[in-house]
Amino acid sequence: MIPFLDLKKINEPYEADFQLKLKSVLNGGWYILGKEVQLFEESFARYCNANYCIGVGNGFDALVLIFKGYIQLGKLEKGDEVIVPANTYVASILAILQADLIPVLVEPKLETYNLDPELIAEKITSKTKAILVVHLYGQLAEMEMINEIAETNNFIIVEDSAQSHGAISNLKSKINNQQSSAAYSFYPGKNLGALGDGGAIITNDPKLAKVLYSLRNYGSNAKYYNDYIGFNSRLDELQAAFLNLKLPNLDSDNNKRRAIAKRYLTEIKNDKISLPYWNSSKNHVFHLFVIRTPNRAALQEYLVQNNIQTMIHYPIPPHKQKAFSAWNSLSFPITEKIHNEVLSLPMSPILTESEVGFIIEILNEY
Ligand SMILES: *Cc1c(COP(=O)(O)O)cnc(C)c1O
């Protein structure tokens, strides 16, 4: 069986180094917000070309804390509306709600699976204050247009970069705008994955950074002095130590993903399968390689018969979830079509040439 994602195999090459790091953290005797977290924050900020990186508990908290940070700074307030793609992982939408803000869903483009900038204007009201952009499956959203809309309307831009570690080219220009920040997740299956939960925020805004360093740690900058009603969401010291070992390989891992994507895109030839769009100037990092097919269940079953495991990201759109019953009757036809047809092929830096060749061959015979 070719598994969709083999996390054990991805982490195996690091085993000896992980052991050494574990020993060093253990012997250091300092287990929360220590040297490894600080080193990771410095390295990841540099890697992302950002001035500040704040390590937090997970990607979801990173999003919630950004919104709570802007609320503390008086740039957002309870009840403000945030534009968000209707086609995203539910975490993006939940984070807006957890910060007492109101998500306003906008359809994606079928071609890119990402937010359609042309459809933002009609959703803007006097309460709209921010856009939460999601770089879904590792492909950057259309930031030129989105930046322009944000600038014209003085909106804050928050990026959900949980699937786009290393898709930097755009982030650089974006993050120079002080009204912006990005949330990362180091969930084990992401392009940069820990051995447990982890997350980070990057920003160039010194005021936001200062609030966030405090908010993640009970709203405290100096021990036992609380400036804000804070949270406990710190990047774990041991996870930071593991991430410090993996970060140097992120670019080469992303290149391996791109090489696999290139083969899939040029060698899969089947009328029943729509391949994903890749604008090579857009620096796609292929967190997922997502095809579409009208009869998905049949294709998925056929692949299982041929020992190929696939996944669906995601089977039910947020507005059709039980948790959001008020939205259930709304219609987002493009989002619904995507959720009905998408299928994620095996994609990771450790897939072998022959595995990729086999997957292509089986798909072409379908
Ligand atoms: C993984 C993910 C998150 C949440 O990250 P966690 O670390 O699991 O909390 C948020 N948004 C998107 C798009 C994701 O893929």
PDBQT file of the ligand as one rigid body, heavy atoms in Angstrom, charges set to zero:
ROOT
HETATM    1  C1  LIG A 401      -3.893  22.885  10.035  1.00  0.00    +0.000 C 
HETATM    2  C2  LIG A 401      -4.653  24.108   9.759  1.00  0.00    +0.000 A 
HETATM    3  C3  LIG A 401      -5.021  24.998  10.780  1.00  0.00    +0.000 A 
HETATM    4  C4  LIG A 401      -4.893  24.697  12.243  1.00  0.00    +0.000 C 
HETATM    5  O1  LIG A 401      -3.673  24.288  12.699  1.00  0.00    +0.000 OA
HETATM    6  P1  LIG A 401      -3.574  23.451  14.072  1.00  0.00    +0.000 P 
HETATM    7  O2  LIG A 401      -2.132  23.521  14.393  1.00  0.00    +0.000 OA
HETATM    8  O3  LIG A 401      -4.074  22.096  13.808  1.00  0.00    +0.000 OA
HETATM    9  O4  LIG A 401      -4.390  24.161  15.091  1.00  0.00    +0.000 OA
HETATM   10  C5  LIG A 401      -5.619  26.185  10.426  1.00  0.00    +0.000 A 
HETATM   11  N1  LIG A 401      -5.892  26.484   9.146  1.00  0.00    +0.000 NA
HETATM   12  C6  LIG A 401      -5.581  25.647   8.135  1.00  0.00    +0.000 A 
HETATM   13  C7  LIG A 401      -5.876  26.050   6.726  1.00  0.00    +0.000 C 
HETATM   14  C8  LIG A 401      -4.959  24.426   8.408  1.00  0.00    +0.000 A 
HETATM   15  O5  LIG A 401      -4.666  23.598   7.409  1.00  0.00    +0.000 OA
ENDROOT
TORSDOF 0
